[in-house]
Amino acid sequence: KSGGIGVDFPMVEPVAGLSALPCYPPRPDTLRAATFMAIAPEHPLARALAETHPKVAAFCEEARRGGTSEAAIETAEKLGLDTGLSVRHPIYPDRELGIWIGNFVLMEYGTGAIYCCPAHDQRDLDVIGTEALVPAKDVTVVYDNHFTGLTNATAYDAIETSIDWMEARGLGKGQVKYRLRDWGVSRQRYWGCPIPVVHCTACGVVPEKKESLPVELPYDVSFDKPGNPLDRHPTWRDVPCPNCGAPAKRETDTMDTFVDSSWYYARFTSPRATTPTVAEDADYWMNVDQYIGGIEHAILHLLYSRFFARAMHKTGHLPQKAVEPFNALFTQGMVTHEIYKTTDDRGRPVYHLPEDVIRGESGATLKDGTVVEVVPSAKMSKSKKNVVDPMDIIARFGADTARWFVLSDSPPERDVEWTASGAEAAYKHLSRVWGLCDRIGQMPADHKGAADEELARATARAIDEVTRSIDGFAFNKAIAALYAFTNAIARAEASTPVMKEAIRTLARLMSPMTPHIAESVWTYQGGEGLAARAPWPKADPALLVDDTVTLPIQINGKRRPEIR
């Protein structure tokens, strides 16, 4: 839900029957800074221009291939095409604004046309520049020479004042818009929950009887032909009409799997109950402490789940406290990769898989020598072929290496670029851990060391740092602490029992990220059962306090001795 204003931008010259470009700005307080207009590739004006302008048609087609959903637009590179057309500013009629077609404009929201303000909208600036100033709406800012006379105000106050000012002068009408769209839940495929309706020639579409639920999918299906195998099943479709008993056909479309996952958190509170939920269990277990998902989940699935929770509360399946079912949201980044592109004889882009490209000092080529254009990293996409086969990664490095690299490269809320060199570095480190484990495993049981306390302190610091980092979703910091702990163990000259305790602690701390090598190290070093089932190590508070502190002495700008 957002409040804004409906305003028409007069066309300098009418085109395709349009004398004005309707627009819905949710931030009319920034109208003075409008620099250009942008319309969606699906906008009627863009479609009309595409019929007679091949360049426009090609741009719109490329934008559609990249996706027109909000999730796809959010992660795509922001691109625009100047149409050569212009509109007049509704408040400053002597100012003309060029009309662009942008792949970042949603046709489904507002009118499919927006004015762009690169000074204060990062998405708009991505088309032409670097970084925009985007203050929070509740922060008081200075409005310079604003058309309403505003000076200091928050965005909330400025939006309301701007709408009132424009309405009073007949320049627009305040509106409330919603981003909600109908959710089409049916899918023409086998996997998914069957839609419990029957098609009868006499009664029409009839709901299945409650006592016949749930409708279960057949197991004897064949996927040797394209299409939905339920349409070809010899018996599953044929059922009597629940209403009149005449021969009828079962619906073969299945539900979007988001339908199930939009309420399965509630089902998990009592998974074996004969009713959808049990009031006492739901009240005990709800709410969900942490919701984690990518940008697609934060936009779509999260919204669906919240609607389900409201409906389930109204039907008595969830308590009042679960109307908002999730206590916290964490939006994770995506794994990206470079895009390798050539063009065909008609100038159309042709994309290539990473394994088909040879990288050298002079650039990138295909195996036949064809020069390849390297496009900056973007979200992995089958259409762009910038994907890495997980099976190839596992076959070459193992699953632990893939997890370690993805978690170590950047904070989890940011995107991480997959590179072969990064994966190789992760693999070398895990190999080093195993070599260290083998060396400690071969130490004599009665070996005496001279630095037991030093290694014990390093172990305590590692436990403390890794635990706090994992609790704070700072997995890259946890792995940095594990790198340091590994180095400390490698340098240590402690006795065998202390060395073994340190390497077993390392195994347990690595277990959430690299379970396979962690279990191998744990078993090698005599750990009981599974490392995953062992208690999480706890740091001795006394070992976290340093008895001595080293202070460097600087003389004439140069570091000299140290004081301990």
Secondary structure, DSSP 8 states (H G I E B T S, - for coil): -EEEEEEEEEEEEEETTEEEEEE--S-GGGGGG--EEEE-TTSHHHHHHHTT-HHHHHHHHHHHHT--SHHHHHHS---EEEEEEEEE-SSSTT-EEEEEEETT--TTSTTSEEEE-TTT-HHHHTTT-S------TTS-EE-TT-TT---EE-HHHHHHHHHHHHHHTTS-EEEEE--------EESSSSS-B--EEEETTTEEEE--GGG-S----S----SSSS-GGGG-SSTTEEE-TTT--EEEE---EE-HHHHHTTHHHHTTSTT-SSS--HHHHHHH-SBS-EEE-HHIIIIIHHHHHHHHHHHHHTTSS-GGGSS-BS-EEE---EEEEEEEEE-TTS-EEEE-GGGEEEETTEEEETTS-EEEEEEEEE--TTTT----HHHHHHHT-HHHHHHHHHHHS-TTS-EE--HHHHHHHHHHHHHHHHHHHHHHTS-TT---S-HHHHHHHHHHHHHHHHHHHHTT-HHHHHHHHHHHHHHHHH----HHHHHHHHHHHHHHHTTT-HHHHHHHHHHTT--S-GGGS------GGGGS-S---EEEEETTEEEEEE-
